[in-house]
Amino acid sequence: MTGTSLSWLAPLPEKKYLLLNKFEDSVKEITVFFGDVDSVRTAINQIRRLRQGDRPTSTYATDFRLISYDIPWNDQALIDQFRFGLHSDVNDLILILPKDPKPLTETINQAIRCDNQLLSVDHSDNNKS
C-alpha cells in the first residue's frame, strides 16, 4: 500500500494486524474508507448512460452485464434498459422476431444473433459492390 491507504494504516499497528489476518474484515474496512459509498446508485447511473453505439452488441452486452451485477433490478427492468441502449438497427430486427425472450440472458443472446445477422448482410452487400 502507498499514499492515502498507507497513511490510514500506518498509525494503527493493532488494526493492521487484525486486517491482515481477516481478509473479509479487511475488505469491509477498506471499502468504508476508500470505496464507493453508494455503489448501487453509481451503477444505475452508469447503466442508464450506457449505449451500444458503433460497438458490437457482444461488447455492449459485456459492459452491461458487468454494471448490472451491482443493481438490484429484476430481469424485466434490466431487459428494458438493455434494449434501450441497443443500436436502433439491432432493436428493429428484434422487434420483428416472433418470440420476445424473457430472461435477460436470452435477450442478450438474441440481440447478439441479430447483430451478427446484420453484419453478415452488410458484408455480403459490400462484396457485391
DSSP file (Angstrom, degrees, kcal/mol; ACC not computed):
  #  RESIDUE AA STRUCTURE BP1 BP2  ACC     N-H-->O    O-->H-N    N-H-->O    O-->H-N    TCO  KAPPA ALPHA  PHI   PSI    X-CA   Y-CA   Z-CA
    1    1 A M              0   0    0      0, 0.0     2,-0.3     0, 0.0     0, 0.0   0.000 360.0 360.0 360.0 146.5    0.0    0.0    0.0
    2    2 A T    >>  +     0   0    0      4,-0.0     3,-0.9     5,-0.0     4,-0.8  -0.861 360.0   9.4-138.8 174.7    1.1    3.5   -0.7
    3    3 A G  H 3> S-     0   0    0     -2,-0.3     4,-2.3     1,-0.2     5,-0.2  -0.219 123.7  -2.4  60.8-135.8   -0.3    7.1   -0.4
    4    4 A T  H 3> S+     0   0    0      1,-0.2     4,-2.1     2,-0.2    -1,-0.2   0.864 133.7  54.1 -60.8 -40.6   -3.5    7.6    1.4
    5    5 A S  H <> S+     0   0    0     -3,-0.9     4,-1.7     2,-0.2    -1,-0.2   0.894 110.2  46.8 -65.6 -38.4   -4.1    4.0    2.2
    6    6 A L  H  X S+     0   0    0     -4,-0.8     4,-2.9     2,-0.2    -1,-0.2   0.911 111.3  52.1 -67.0 -41.9   -0.7    3.6    3.8
    7    7 A S  H  < S+     0   0    0     -4,-2.3    -2,-0.2     1,-0.2    -1,-0.2   0.863 108.5  52.1 -61.2 -35.7   -1.2    6.8    5.8
    8    8 A W  H  < S+     0   0    0     -4,-2.1    -1,-0.2    -5,-0.2    -2,-0.2   0.887 118.2  35.5 -68.1 -39.7   -4.5    5.4    7.0
    9    9 A L  H >< S+     0   0    0     -4,-1.7     3,-2.1    -5,-0.1     7,-0.3   0.799  98.8  80.3 -84.8 -30.2   -3.0    2.1    8.2
   10   10 A A  T 3< S+     0   0    0     -4,-2.9    -1,-0.1     1,-0.3    -2,-0.1   0.843  93.4  44.7 -52.4 -47.5    0.4    3.3    9.4
   11   11 A P  T 3  S+     0   0    0      0, 0.0    -1,-0.3     0, 0.0    -2,-0.1   0.447 103.9  70.7 -79.7   5.3   -0.6    4.7   12.9
   12   12 A L    <>  +     0   0    0     -3,-2.1     4,-3.0     1,-0.2     5,-0.2  -0.563  49.9 160.6-121.0  69.0   -2.7    1.6   13.6
   13   13 A P  H  > S+     0   0    0      0, 0.0     4,-2.1     0, 0.0    -1,-0.2   0.884  80.0  48.6 -59.5 -38.6   -0.4   -1.3   14.2
   14   14 A E  H  > S+     0   0    0      2,-0.2     4,-1.9     1,-0.2     5,-0.1   0.882 114.2  46.2 -69.3 -34.9   -3.1   -3.4   16.1
   15   15 A K  H  > S+     0   0    0      2,-0.2     4,-3.2     1,-0.2     5,-0.3   0.890 109.1  55.5 -70.2 -39.5   -5.6   -2.7   13.3
   16   16 A K  H  X S+     0   0    0     -4,-3.0     4,-2.2    -7,-0.3    -2,-0.2   0.924 108.9  47.7 -58.4 -44.7   -3.0   -3.5   10.7
   17   17 A Y  H  X S+     0   0    0     -4,-2.1     4,-1.2    -5,-0.2    -1,-0.2   0.924 113.6  47.4 -61.7 -45.7   -2.5   -6.9   12.4
   18   18 A L  H  X S+     0   0    0     -4,-1.9     4,-1.4     1,-0.2     3,-0.5   0.926 112.8  48.5 -61.8 -46.5   -6.3   -7.6   12.6
   19   19 A L  H  < S+     0   0    0     -4,-3.2     7,-0.3     1,-0.2    -1,-0.2   0.867 109.3  52.1 -66.0 -36.6   -6.9   -6.5    9.0
   20   20 A L  H  < S+     0   0    0     -4,-2.2    -1,-0.2    -5,-0.3    -2,-0.2   0.756 111.5  47.6 -72.3 -21.9   -4.1   -8.7    7.6
   21   21 A N  H  < S+     0   0    0     -4,-1.2     2,-0.5    -3,-0.5    -1,-0.2   0.698 112.2  47.7 -91.8 -20.8   -5.4  -11.8    9.4
   22   22 A K     X  -     0   0    0     -4,-1.4     4,-2.3     1,-0.2    -1,-0.2  -0.871  63.8-173.1-125.0  98.5   -9.1  -11.5    8.4
   23   23 A F  H  > S+     0   0    0     -2,-0.5     4,-2.5     1,-0.2     5,-0.2   0.900  84.4  51.4 -59.0 -46.2   -9.5  -10.9    4.7
   24   24 A E  H  > S+     0   0    0      1,-0.2     4,-2.2     2,-0.2    -1,-0.2   0.911 111.7  47.5 -60.5 -42.9  -13.2  -10.3    4.8
   25   25 A D  H  > S+     0   0    0      1,-0.2     4,-2.7     2,-0.2    -1,-0.2   0.878 110.0  54.5 -64.3 -37.2  -12.9   -7.7    7.6
   26   26 A S  H  X S+     0   0    0     -4,-2.3     4,-2.7    -7,-0.3     5,-0.3   0.936 108.2  47.9 -61.4 -47.0  -10.1   -6.1    5.7
   27   27 A V  H  X S+     0   0    0     -4,-2.5     4,-2.4     1,-0.2    -2,-0.2   0.923 113.7  47.4 -61.6 -44.9  -12.2   -5.7    2.6
   28   28 A K  H  X S+     0   0    0     -4,-2.2     4,-1.9     2,-0.2    -1,-0.2   0.931 114.1  46.8 -61.8 -46.3  -15.1   -4.2    4.6
   29   29 A E  H  X S+     0   0    0     -4,-2.7     4,-1.3     1,-0.2    -2,-0.2   0.911 114.7  45.4 -64.3 -44.3  -12.9   -1.8    6.5
   30   30 A I  H  X S+     0   0    0     -4,-2.7     4,-3.1    -5,-0.2     5,-0.5   0.887 110.4  54.9 -68.1 -38.2  -11.1   -0.6    3.4
   31   31 A T  H  X S+     0   0    0     -4,-2.4     4,-2.0    -5,-0.3    -1,-0.2   0.877 102.7  57.3 -62.4 -37.7  -14.3   -0.2    1.5
   32   32 A V  H  < S+     0   0    0     -4,-1.9    -1,-0.2     1,-0.2    -2,-0.2   0.900 118.8  31.0 -58.6 -40.7  -15.8    2.0    4.2
   33   33 A F  H  < S+     0   0    0     -4,-1.3    -2,-0.2    -3,-0.1    -1,-0.2   0.817 137.9  17.6 -90.2 -32.4  -12.9    4.4    3.8
   34   34 A F  H  < S+     0   0    0     -4,-3.1    -3,-0.2    -5,-0.1    -2,-0.2   0.501 102.4  91.7-121.8  -6.4  -12.0    4.1    0.1
   35   35 A G  S  < S-     0   0    0     -4,-2.0     2,-0.5    -5,-0.5    -4,-0.0  -0.195  87.9 -78.3 -87.5 178.9  -14.9    2.5   -1.6
   36   36 A D    >   -     0   0    0      1,-0.2     3,-0.7    -2,-0.0    -1,-0.1  -0.669  35.4-151.9 -76.6 120.9  -17.9    3.9   -3.4
   37   37 A V  T 3  S+     0   0    0     -2,-0.5    -1,-0.2     1,-0.3     3,-0.1   0.725  92.8  28.0 -71.6 -20.0  -20.4    4.9   -0.7
   38   38 A D  T 3>  +     0   0    0      1,-0.1     4,-2.2     2,-0.1    -1,-0.3  -0.516  68.9 161.5-138.3  69.1  -23.4    4.3   -3.0
   39   39 A S  H <> S+     0   0    0     -3,-0.7     4,-2.5     1,-0.2     5,-0.2   0.807  74.8  56.7 -63.2 -31.0  -22.3    1.7   -5.5
   40   40 A V  H  > S+     0   0    0      2,-0.2     4,-2.5     1,-0.2    -1,-0.2   0.953 109.6  43.9 -66.0 -48.6  -25.9    0.8   -6.4
   41   41 A R  H  > S+     0   0    0      1,-0.2     4,-2.5     2,-0.2    -2,-0.2   0.893 113.6  52.1 -63.5 -39.0  -26.7    4.4   -7.4
   42   42 A T  H  X S+     0   0    0     -4,-2.2     4,-2.3     2,-0.2    -1,-0.2   0.934 111.2  46.8 -61.4 -45.9  -23.4    4.7   -9.2
   43   43 A A  H  X S+     0   0    0     -4,-2.5     4,-2.8     2,-0.2     5,-0.2   0.894 110.8  52.1 -64.4 -40.3  -24.1    1.5  -11.2
   44   44 A I  H  X S+     0   0    0     -4,-2.5     4,-2.0     1,-0.2    -1,-0.2   0.924 110.7  47.9 -62.4 -43.9  -27.7    2.7  -12.0
   45   45 A N  H  X S+     0   0    0     -4,-2.5     4,-1.1     1,-0.2    -2,-0.2   0.898 113.1  48.9 -63.0 -40.0  -26.3    6.0  -13.3
   46   46 A Q  H  X S+     0   0    0     -4,-2.3     4,-1.1     1,-0.2     3,-0.3   0.921 111.8  47.5 -64.8 -44.5  -23.7    4.1  -15.4
   47   47 A I  H  < S+     0   0    0     -4,-2.8    -1,-0.2     1,-0.2    -2,-0.2   0.833 108.4  55.1 -70.9 -30.5  -26.2    1.7  -16.9
   48   48 A R  H  < S+     0   0    0     -4,-2.0    -1,-0.2    -5,-0.2    -2,-0.2   0.789 112.6  43.3 -71.1 -26.1  -28.6    4.4  -17.8
   49   49 A R  H  < S+     0   0    0     -4,-1.1    -1,-0.2    -3,-0.3    -2,-0.2   0.622  90.1 110.6 -89.1 -15.1  -25.9    6.2  -19.7
   50   50 A L     <  +     0   0    0     -4,-1.1     2,-0.3    -5,-0.1     3,-0.1  -0.411  42.3 172.7 -69.5 129.9  -24.6    3.0  -21.4
   51   51 A R        -     0   0    0     -2,-0.2    35,-0.2     1,-0.1    34,-0.1  -0.966  37.4-133.0-134.6 151.8  -25.2    2.8  -25.2
   52   52 A Q    >   +     0   0    0     33,-3.2     3,-1.7    -2,-0.3    34,-0.1   0.924  43.2 165.4 -68.3 -45.3  -24.1    0.3  -27.8
   53   53 A G  T 3  S-     0   0    0     32,-0.4    -1,-0.2     1,-0.2    34,-0.1  -0.411  70.7 -26.4  62.4-136.2  -23.1    3.0  -30.3
   54   54 A D  T 3  S+     0   0    0     -2,-0.1    -1,-0.2     2,-0.0     3,-0.1   0.344 111.6 108.4 -93.1   5.6  -20.9    1.6  -33.1
   55   55 A R  S <  S-     0   0    0     -3,-1.7    32,-0.1     1,-0.1     2,-0.0  -0.386  81.9 -91.3 -78.3 159.3  -19.6   -1.3  -30.9
   56   56 A P    >>  -     0   0    0      0, 0.0     4,-2.0     0, 0.0     3,-0.5  -0.374  34.7-117.7 -63.2 150.7  -20.6   -4.9  -31.5
   57   57 A T  H 3> S+     0   0    0      1,-0.2     4,-3.1     2,-0.2     5,-0.2   0.854 114.2  60.6 -58.8 -35.4  -23.6   -6.0  -29.4
   58   58 A S  H 3> S+     0   0    0      2,-0.2     4,-1.9     1,-0.2    -1,-0.2   0.882 105.3  46.9 -62.9 -37.5  -21.4   -8.5  -27.6
   59   59 A T  H <> S+     0   0    0     -3,-0.5     4,-2.1     2,-0.2    -1,-0.2   0.924 113.7  47.7 -68.9 -44.8  -19.1   -5.8  -26.3
   60   60 A Y  H  X S+     0   0    0     -4,-2.0     4,-2.7     1,-0.2    -2,-0.2   0.914 111.2  52.1 -59.5 -43.4  -22.1   -3.7  -25.2
   61   61 A A  H  X S+     0   0    0     -4,-3.1     4,-2.8     2,-0.2    -1,-0.2   0.876 107.4  52.0 -63.5 -38.4  -23.6   -6.8  -23.5
   62   62 A T  H  X S+     0   0    0     -4,-1.9     4,-2.3     2,-0.2    -1,-0.2   0.943 112.2  45.0 -62.8 -47.9  -20.4   -7.5  -21.6
   63   63 A D  H  X S+     0   0    0     -4,-2.1     4,-2.0     1,-0.2    -2,-0.2   0.910 113.5  51.4 -61.0 -42.2  -20.3   -3.9  -20.3
   64   64 A F  H  X S+     0   0    0     -4,-2.7     4,-2.7     1,-0.2    -2,-0.2   0.933 110.2  48.2 -60.7 -47.6  -24.0   -4.1  -19.5
   65   65 A R  H  X S+     0   0    0     -4,-2.8     4,-1.2     1,-0.2    -1,-0.2   0.911 109.3  52.8 -61.6 -43.8  -23.6   -7.3  -17.5
   66   66 A L  H  < S+     0   0    0     -4,-2.3     3,-0.3     1,-0.2     4,-0.3   0.906 115.3  40.6 -60.3 -42.2  -20.6   -6.0  -15.5
   67   67 A I  H >< S+     0   0    0     -4,-2.0     3,-1.6     1,-0.2    -1,-0.2   0.893 109.0  60.4 -72.1 -39.5  -22.5   -3.0  -14.4
   68   68 A S  H >< S+     0   0    0     -4,-2.7     3,-1.9     1,-0.3     5,-0.2   0.709  85.6  76.2 -66.8 -20.4  -25.8   -4.8  -13.8
   69   69 A Y  T 3< S+     0   0    0     -4,-1.2    -1,-0.3    -3,-0.3    -2,-0.1   0.786  96.4  49.3 -61.2 -25.3  -24.3   -7.1  -11.2
   70   70 A D  T <  S+     0   0    0     -3,-1.6    -1,-0.3    -4,-0.3    -2,-0.2   0.390  96.1  87.6 -92.5   3.6  -24.4   -4.2   -8.7
   71   71 A I    <   -     0   0    0     -3,-1.9     2,-0.5    -4,-0.1     7,-0.0  -0.896  66.2-149.3-111.6 128.2  -28.1   -3.3   -9.5
   72   72 A P        +     0   0    0      0, 0.0     2,-0.2     0, 0.0    -3,-0.1  -0.074  52.6 131.4 -86.2  37.8  -31.0   -5.0   -7.6
   73   73 A W        -     0   0    0     -2,-0.5    -2,-0.1    -5,-0.2     2,-0.1  -0.527  58.1-114.2 -86.3 155.5  -33.4   -4.8  -10.6
   74   74 A N     >  -     0   0    0     -2,-0.2     4,-2.1     1,-0.1     5,-0.2  -0.310  37.5 -95.3 -79.2 172.7  -35.5   -7.7  -11.8
   75   75 A D  H  > S+     0   0    0      1,-0.2     4,-3.1     2,-0.2     5,-0.2   0.881 121.9  54.9 -58.0 -41.7  -35.0   -9.2  -15.2
   76   76 A Q  H  > S+     0   0    0      1,-0.2     4,-2.5     2,-0.2    -1,-0.2   0.914 108.7  47.5 -62.8 -42.4  -37.7   -7.2  -16.9
   77   77 A A  H  > S+     0   0    0      2,-0.2     4,-2.1     1,-0.2    -1,-0.2   0.908 114.3  47.3 -64.2 -41.3  -36.2   -3.9  -15.8
   78   78 A L  H  X S+     0   0    0     -4,-2.1     4,-2.8     2,-0.2    -2,-0.2   0.895 110.9  51.8 -67.0 -39.5  -32.7   -5.0  -16.9
   79   79 A I  H  X S+     0   0    0     -4,-3.1     4,-2.8     2,-0.2     5,-0.2   0.934 109.6  49.6 -61.2 -46.1  -34.1   -6.2  -20.3
   80   80 A D  H  X S+     0   0    0     -4,-2.5     4,-2.0     1,-0.2    -1,-0.2   0.914 113.7  45.5 -59.4 -43.5  -35.8   -2.8  -20.8
   81   81 A Q  H  X S+     0   0    0     -4,-2.1     4,-1.5     2,-0.2    -1,-0.2   0.897 112.4  51.3 -68.7 -39.5  -32.6   -1.0  -20.0
   82   82 A F  H  X S+     0   0    0     -4,-2.8     4,-0.7     1,-0.2     3,-0.3   0.937 112.1  46.2 -60.6 -47.4  -30.6   -3.3  -22.2
   83   83 A R  H >< S+     0   0    0     -4,-2.8     3,-0.7     1,-0.2    -1,-0.2   0.864 107.2  58.9 -64.2 -36.3  -32.9   -2.8  -25.1
   84   84 A F  H 3< S+     0   0    0     -4,-2.0    -1,-0.2     1,-0.2    -2,-0.2   0.859 108.5  45.4 -60.6 -36.3  -32.9    1.0  -24.6
   85   85 A G  H 3< S+     0   0    0     -4,-1.5   -33,-3.2    -3,-0.3   -32,-0.4   0.551  91.0 108.3 -87.1  -7.5  -29.1    1.1  -25.0
   86   86 A L  S << S-     0   0    0     -3,-0.7     2,-0.1    -4,-0.7    -3,-0.0  -0.312  83.2 -94.8 -68.5 151.9  -29.1   -1.1  -28.1
   87   87 A H     >  -     0   0    0    -32,-0.1     4,-2.3     1,-0.1     3,-0.4  -0.402  37.1-118.6 -60.2 142.4  -28.3    0.3  -31.6
   88   88 A S  H  > S+     0   0    0      1,-0.2     4,-2.7     2,-0.2     5,-0.2   0.828 111.7  56.6 -59.6 -34.5  -31.6    1.1  -33.3
   89   89 A D  H  > S+     0   0    0      2,-0.2     4,-1.9     1,-0.2    -1,-0.2   0.910 109.9  44.9 -64.2 -41.3  -30.9   -1.4  -36.2
   90   90 A V  H  > S+     0   0    0     -3,-0.4     4,-2.2     2,-0.2    -2,-0.2   0.928 114.0  49.6 -67.0 -44.8  -30.5   -4.3  -33.7
   91   91 A N  H  X S+     0   0    0     -4,-2.3     4,-1.9     1,-0.2    -2,-0.2   0.897 109.1  52.4 -61.3 -41.4  -33.5   -3.2  -31.8
   92   92 A D  H  X S+     0   0    0     -4,-2.7     4,-1.0     1,-0.2    -1,-0.2   0.904 109.4  49.2 -62.0 -41.3  -35.6   -3.0  -35.0
   93   93 A L  H >< S+     0   0    0     -4,-1.9     3,-0.5     1,-0.2     4,-0.5   0.890 108.7  52.9 -66.9 -38.6  -34.6   -6.5  -36.0
   94   94 A I  H >< S+     0   0    0     -4,-2.2     3,-1.2     1,-0.2    -1,-0.2   0.891 103.0  59.9 -61.3 -38.8  -35.5   -7.9  -32.6
   95   95 A L  H 3< S+     0   0    0     -4,-1.9    -1,-0.2     1,-0.3    -2,-0.2   0.790 102.8  50.6 -63.1 -28.6  -39.0   -6.3  -32.9
   96   96 A I  T << S+     0   0    0     -4,-1.0    -1,-0.3    -3,-0.5    -2,-0.2   0.548  87.1 104.3 -88.7  -5.5  -39.8   -8.3  -36.0
   97   97 A L  S <  S-     0   0    0     -3,-1.2    -3,-0.0    -4,-0.5     0, 0.0  -0.463  75.5-128.3 -73.7 148.5  -38.8  -11.6  -34.4
   98   98 A P  S    S+     0   0    0      0, 0.0     2,-0.5     0, 0.0    -1,-0.1   0.815  87.4  55.8 -69.6 -30.8  -41.8  -13.8  -33.4
   99   99 A K        -     0   0    0     -5,-0.0    -2,-0.1     2,-0.0    -3,-0.0  -0.883  65.0-153.4-112.3 131.1  -40.7  -14.5  -29.8
  100  100 A D        -     0   0    0     -2,-0.5     7,-0.1    -5,-0.0    -5,-0.0  -0.875  27.7-137.1 -97.6 105.7  -39.9  -11.9  -27.2
  101  101 A P        -     0   0    0      0, 0.0     6,-0.0     0, 0.0    -2,-0.0  -0.284  12.8-159.2 -67.4 148.2  -37.5  -13.6  -24.8
  102  102 A K        +     0   0    0      5,-0.0   -23,-0.1     4,-0.0     5,-0.0   0.923  64.8  72.1 -95.0 -55.7  -38.0  -13.1  -21.1
  103  103 A P  S  > S-     0   0    0      0, 0.0     4,-2.1     0, 0.0     3,-0.2  -0.318  81.5-125.3 -65.3 148.1  -34.7  -13.9  -19.2
  104  104 A L  H  > S+     0   0    0      1,-0.2     4,-2.8     2,-0.2     5,-0.2   0.889 109.7  57.6 -57.1 -41.3  -32.0  -11.3  -19.7
  105  105 A T  H  > S+     0   0    0      1,-0.2     4,-2.5     2,-0.2    -1,-0.2   0.910 107.5  46.7 -58.6 -43.7  -29.6  -13.9  -20.9
  106  106 A E  H  > S+     0   0    0     -3,-0.2     4,-2.7     2,-0.2    -1,-0.2   0.896 111.4  52.0 -65.1 -40.0  -31.9  -14.9  -23.7
  107  107 A T  H  X S+     0   0    0     -4,-2.1     4,-2.3     2,-0.2    -2,-0.2   0.923 111.2  46.9 -62.3 -44.4  -32.5  -11.3  -24.7
  108  108 A I  H  X S+     0   0    0     -4,-2.8     4,-2.4     2,-0.2    -2,-0.2   0.931 112.9  48.8 -63.8 -46.0  -28.7  -10.6  -24.8
  109  109 A N  H  X S+     0   0    0     -4,-2.5     4,-2.3    -5,-0.2    -2,-0.2   0.902 111.5  50.2 -61.0 -40.9  -28.2  -13.8  -26.9
  110  110 A Q  H  X S+     0   0    0     -4,-2.7     4,-2.4     1,-0.2    -1,-0.2   0.913 110.2  49.8 -63.7 -42.7  -31.0  -12.8  -29.3
  111  111 A A  H  X S+     0   0    0     -4,-2.3     4,-2.5     2,-0.2    -2,-0.2   0.894 110.2  50.5 -64.3 -39.6  -29.5   -9.3  -29.7
  112  112 A I  H  X S+     0   0    0     -4,-2.4     4,-2.6     2,-0.2    -1,-0.2   0.914 110.3  49.6 -64.6 -42.6  -26.1  -10.7  -30.4
  113  113 A R  H  X S+     0   0    0     -4,-2.3     4,-2.3     2,-0.2    -2,-0.2   0.912 111.5  49.3 -61.5 -42.0  -27.5  -13.0  -33.1
  114  114 A C  H  X S+     0   0    0     -4,-2.4     4,-2.5     2,-0.2    -2,-0.2   0.914 110.8  49.6 -63.1 -42.7  -29.4  -10.1  -34.6
  115  115 A D  H  X S+     0   0    0     -4,-2.5     4,-2.4     2,-0.2    -2,-0.2   0.917 111.1  49.3 -62.1 -43.7  -26.2   -8.0  -34.7
  116  116 A N  H  X S+     0   0    0     -4,-2.6     4,-2.3     2,-0.2    -1,-0.2   0.885 110.3  51.4 -62.7 -38.5  -24.3  -10.9  -36.3
  117  117 A Q  H  X S+     0   0    0     -4,-2.3     4,-2.1     2,-0.2    -2,-0.2   0.918 110.0  48.9 -64.5 -43.3  -27.1  -11.2  -38.9
  118  118 A L  H  X S+     0   0    0     -4,-2.5     4,-2.3     1,-0.2    -2,-0.2   0.893 111.2  50.5 -63.1 -39.5  -26.9   -7.5  -39.7
  119  119 A L  H  X S+     0   0    0     -4,-2.4     4,-2.6     2,-0.2    -1,-0.2   0.897 109.3  50.2 -65.7 -40.0  -23.1   -7.7  -40.0
  120  120 A S  H  X S+     0   0    0     -4,-2.3     4,-2.1     2,-0.2    -1,-0.2   0.883 111.7  48.1 -67.5 -36.8  -23.3  -10.7  -42.4
  121  121 A V  H  X S+     0   0    0     -4,-2.1     4,-2.1     2,-0.2    -2,-0.2   0.915 112.4  49.6 -66.2 -42.8  -25.9   -8.8  -44.6
  122  122 A D  H  X S+     0   0    0     -4,-2.3     4,-1.9     1,-0.2    -2,-0.2   0.901 111.9  48.0 -62.6 -42.3  -23.7   -5.7  -44.6
  123  123 A H  H  X S+     0   0    0     -4,-2.6     4,-1.8     2,-0.2    -1,-0.2   0.890 111.0  49.9 -67.4 -39.0  -20.6   -7.8  -45.5
  124  124 A S  H  X S+     0   0    0     -4,-2.1     4,-1.1     1,-0.2    -1,-0.2   0.868 110.3  51.0 -69.5 -33.8  -22.4   -9.6  -48.3
  125  125 A D  H  X S+     0   0    0     -4,-2.1     4,-0.8     1,-0.2     3,-0.2   0.887 109.8  50.3 -66.6 -38.4  -23.7   -6.2  -49.7
  126  126 A N  H  < S+     0   0    0     -4,-1.9     3,-0.3     1,-0.2    -2,-0.2   0.827 106.9  54.6 -69.2 -31.7  -20.1   -4.8  -49.6
  127  127 A N  H  < S+     0   0    0     -4,-1.8    -1,-0.2     1,-0.2    -2,-0.2   0.774 103.1  56.6 -72.7 -25.7  -18.8   -7.9  -51.5
  128  128 A K  H  <        0   0    0     -4,-1.1    -1,-0.2    -3,-0.2    -2,-0.2   0.744 360.0 360.0 -76.0 -23.8  -21.4   -7.3  -54.3
  129  129 A S     <        0   0    0     -4,-0.8    -1,-0.2    -3,-0.3    -2,-0.1   0.477 360.0 360.0 -71.7 360.0  -20.1   -3.8  -54.9
